[in-house]
């Protein structure tokens, strides 16, 4: 049976994030809904594990830990 494991894959800046990417903020894993340019940086809309939408306002230099699912046999 194939299982999926969530693993740390990379560290990205806001302009490298894409919808459906999974990032970790503190202890929460969040799915990216959208990334929008603002006058001072970026507004990143996220979805948590409970389906609640929220947003993060950040500058261009903030780094995010990217996670991906990988399959194991």
Secondary structure by P-SEA (a helix, b strand, c coil): cbbbbbbbccccccccccccbbbbcccbbbbbccccccccbbbbbbcccccbbbbbbbcccbbbbbbbbbbcc
